[in-house]
Amino acid sequence: MVTFPSKLVPARLVMRYKRFLADVVIDGESAPVTVHCPNPGAMMGLKAEGSRVWLSRSSNPNRKLAMTLEIVEADGALVGINTALPNRLAEEAVAAGLVPPLAGLGIGRREVKYGRQSRVDLLYAAPDGQPIYVEVKNVHLMREPGLAEFPDCVTTRGARHLAELGDRVAAGDRAMMLYVVQRGDCDRVSFAADLDPAYAAAFALARERGVEAHAVRCDINLSDIRPTTILPIVDSARQP
C-alpha cells in the first residue's frame, strides 16, 4: 500500500503539457498554478480540461513546484497517474501473494543492470537460485468499460524491454512482465495494438520465447493506493 503523507488537495485540471507539467485551479482559488505531472506518457482519456484532480504537497521548501498531480477522476473512477509508484505497488503485490510465481521470494533487488544498457525494475531469486527478471509497467488507459489497455502511446523502450526479457529466458533465466493497473474499475488487461502495433507484436513474441506475464489491479482512494486483485490478460480486439 502506498499512503499519501498528507491530505490531498482537490483541484480542476486546466491543461497538461510538456510531459511533466500541468496547470490546475485549486478548489477555492481562481488563478491557475503549475504543478508537477509525474507521467511521461500520453495520458489518453485523463487530461480533459475541467477534470477533477487531486494533488500532493511536498514538504521540501527547495522544490520548484510544491505540488504533484497524483489522481485524476475519469469515467466515474479515481485513476492514479504517478508513474513513480508502480514499482512500489509491484513489491506490495508480490508481498501480498498477488503474483503467485513470486510468492514467498522475499524482497527483490531494484534497478539491476541487464541487457543493452537497461535496468530491470525488480530482480528476484527462485529457491534454486535462478534469477527472475521482472519489468513493471503502469496501466491507466480504459477505452472500453472494464478493459485496461497498455500502452497509451508508442513505447519503443517498452518493446526493447520485452526483447531483452526474451533474451534472459534464452540464457536460462526466468523473466516476467508485471502490469500494475492504477484504477479500480477494470477487470481485465489487454494491449492497444492500434496505438502501438510494435509493442503488441513484441509482447506476443516475448510470450512465445517464454516470458511470463501477470497483471494486478489497485484500489484507489484519497488516502492510499493498494494492489488488491489479480487480473487476466486477454487478447486485444483492436487491430493495428
C-alpha positions in Angstrom: 0.0 0.0 0.0 1.3 3.4 -0.9 0.0 6.0 1.5 -0.1 9.7 0.8 1.8 11.6 3.5 -0.8 14.3 3.9 -4.3 15.1 2.8 -4.6 15.5 -1.0 -5.6 18.9 -2.4 -8.6 18.9 -4.7 -8.4 20.9 -7.9 -9.6 21.1 -11.5 -7.3 20.4 -14.5 -6.7 23.3 -16.9 -4.2 21.6 -19.1 -1.3 19.1 -19.1 1.7 20.0 -21.2 5.5 19.5 -21.7 5.1 15.9 -20.4 5.9 16.8 -16.8 3.8 19.9 -16.2 0.1 20.7 -15.6 -1.9 23.8 -14.8 -4.7 23.4 -12.3 -7.1 25.6 -10.4 -7.2 24.6 -6.7 -10.6 24.5 -5.1 -11.4 27.8 -3.6 -8.9 29.7 -5.7 -9.3 31.5 -9.1 -5.8 31.7 -10.5 -4.2 28.6 -12.1 -1.0 27.2 -10.7 1.6 24.9 -12.3 2.2 21.5 -10.7 4.5 18.6 -11.4 2.9 15.8 -13.6 4.8 12.6 -12.9 3.8 10.9 -16.1 5.7 11.0 -19.4 3.0 9.1 -21.3 0.1 10.4 -23.4 -2.4 10.1 -20.5 -5.1 9.4 -23.0 -8.5 9.9 -21.5 -7.0 11.5 -18.4 -6.3 15.1 -19.4 -9.6 16.6 -20.3 -10.0 20.3 -19.3 -12.0 20.6 -16.1 -11.3 17.1 -14.9 -11.4 16.6 -11.2 -7.9 16.0 -9.9 -6.0 15.7 -6.5 -2.6 16.9 -5.7 0.0 16.0 -3.1 2.0 18.8 -1.4 5.7 18.4 -0.9 7.3 19.4 2.5 10.6 20.2 0.7 10.9 24.0 0.6 13.5 23.8 -2.1 11.3 22.2 -4.7 10.5 24.4 -7.7 6.9 23.0 -7.9 5.4 22.4 -4.5 2.5 20.2 -5.7 2.3 16.9 -7.7 -0.6 15.6 -9.7 -1.5 12.2 -8.2 -5.1 11.3 -9.1 -7.5 12.1 -11.9 -11.2 11.3 -11.9 -12.2 9.7 -15.2 -15.2 7.6 -16.1 -16.5 8.0 -12.6 -13.4 6.3 -11.1 -10.2 7.5 -9.4 -7.1 6.9 -11.5 -3.5 7.0 -10.3 -1.3 8.7 -12.8 2.0 8.8 -10.9 4.4 6.5 -12.8 6.9 6.7 -9.9 4.6 4.4 -7.8 4.1 1.2 -9.8 7.4 -0.4 -8.7 6.5 0.1 -5.1 3.0 -1.2 -5.8 4.5 -4.2 -7.6 6.6 -5.0 -4.5 3.4 -4.7 -2.3 1.6 -7.0 -4.7 4.3 -9.6 -4.5 4.4 -9.4 -0.7 0.6 -9.9 -0.6 0.8 -13.0 -2.7 -0.9 -11.5 -5.8 1.8 -12.7 -8.1 1.9 -16.4 -7.4 5.2 -17.3 -9.2 6.9 -14.8 -6.9 5.2 -15.7 -3.6 7.5 -16.2 -0.7 10.6 -15.0 -2.5 11.1 -12.0 -0.2 12.3 -8.6 -1.4 13.6 -8.1 -4.9 16.6 -6.1 -5.9 15.8 -2.8 -7.6 17.2 -1.3 -10.8 19.7 -4.0 -11.6 21.6 -3.6 -14.8 21.0 -6.1 -17.6 20.7 -6.4 -21.4 21.8 -3.5 -23.5 22.1 -0.5 -21.2 18.9 -1.3 -19.4 18.0 -1.8 -15.8 15.4 -4.3 -14.7 12.8 -2.9 -12.3 12.9 -5.9 -9.9 15.2 -8.9 -9.7 14.1 -11.9 -7.6 15.8 -15.2 -7.0 14.0 -18.5 -7.1 14.7 -21.1 -4.3 17.2 -22.8 -6.6 18.9 -19.5 -7.2 17.6 -19.0 -10.7 17.2 -15.2 -11.4 13.7 -13.9 -12.2 13.8 -10.6 -14.0 10.6 -8.5 -13.6 9.7 -5.5 -15.6 6.9 -3.3 -14.2 4.5 -1.2 -16.4 1.9 1.3 -15.3 -1.5 0.9 -16.8 -4.3 3.5 -16.7 -5.9 3.6 -20.1 -9.5 2.4 -20.4 -11.4 2.9 -23.7 -13.9 0.0 -23.3 -15.6 -0.5 -19.9 -13.7 -2.8 -17.7 -10.7 -3.2 -20.1 -7.4 -1.8 -19.1 -5.0 -1.3 -22.0 -1.3 -0.8 -22.4 0.4 1.3 -23.8 -1.4 4.6 -24.4 1.2 5.7 -26.9 4.2 4.3 -28.8 6.9 3.0 -26.4 10.0 1.8 -28.2 11.6 1.4 -24.8 8.9 -1.0 -23.7 9.3 -3.1 -26.8 13.1 -3.2 -26.2 12.5 -4.4 -22.7 10.3 -7.3 -24.0 13.1 -8.3 -26.3 15.7 -8.2 -23.6 13.5 -10.3 -21.2 13.2 -12.8 -24.0 17.0 -12.9 -24.2 17.2 -13.6 -20.5 14.9 -16.6 -20.9 17.0 -17.8 -23.8 20.0 -17.6 -21.5 18.4 -19.9 -19.0 16.8 -17.3 -16.6 13.2 -16.5 -15.9 11.6 -13.2 -16.9 8.3 -11.6 -16.3 6.2 -8.6 -17.2 4.0 -7.3 -14.4 1.3 -4.8 -15.3 0.1 -2.6 -12.5 -3.4 -1.2 -13.2 -3.8 2.1 -11.2 -7.6 2.2 -11.4 -10.2 0.1 -9.7 -12.8 -0.1 -12.5 -11.1 -2.7 -14.7 -11.4 -6.5 -14.7 -9.0 -7.5 -17.4 -5.9 -6.2 -19.3 -5.1 -6.2 -22.9 -2.8 -4.4 -25.4 -3.6 -1.4 -27.5 -2.4 -2.8 -30.8 -3.9 0.1 -32.7 -1.9 2.6 -30.7 1.4 0.7 -30.7 1.4 -2.3 -33.0 5.1 -2.9 -32.5 4.6 -3.3 -28.7 1.7 -5.7 -29.2 3.9 -7.8 -31.6 6.8 -7.6 -29.2 4.7 -8.9 -26.4 3.4 -11.8 -28.5 6.9 -12.8 -29.4 8.2 -12.5 -25.8 5.4 -14.8 -24.7 6.5 -17.3 -27.4 10.0 -17.1 -26.0 8.8 -17.9 -22.5 8.4 -14.5 -20.9 5.7 -14.7 -18.2 3.1 -12.1 -17.8 0.8 -11.1 -14.9 -1.4 -8.1 -14.1 -2.6 -6.7 -10.8 -5.3 -4.1 -10.1 -5.1 -1.4 -7.5 -7.8 0.2 -5.5 -7.5 4.0 -5.3 -8.8 6.3 -2.7 -7.7 9.8 -1.5 -5.6 8.3 1.3 -3.8 5.4 -0.4 -3.3 3.2 -3.4 -3.1 -0.6 -2.7 -2.9 -3.6 -5.0 -5.8 -5.9 -4.4 -6.8 -8.1 -7.3 -5.2 -10.4 -9.9 -6.5 -9.6 -13.4 -6.4 -11.8 -16.5 -4.5 -10.7 -19.6 -6.7 -11.2 -22.7 -6.2 -10.9 -26.4 -6.8 -7.5 -27.9 -9.8 -7.0 -30.2 -8.2 -3.8 -31.6 -6.1 -4.3 -34.7 -3.2 -2.1 -35.9 
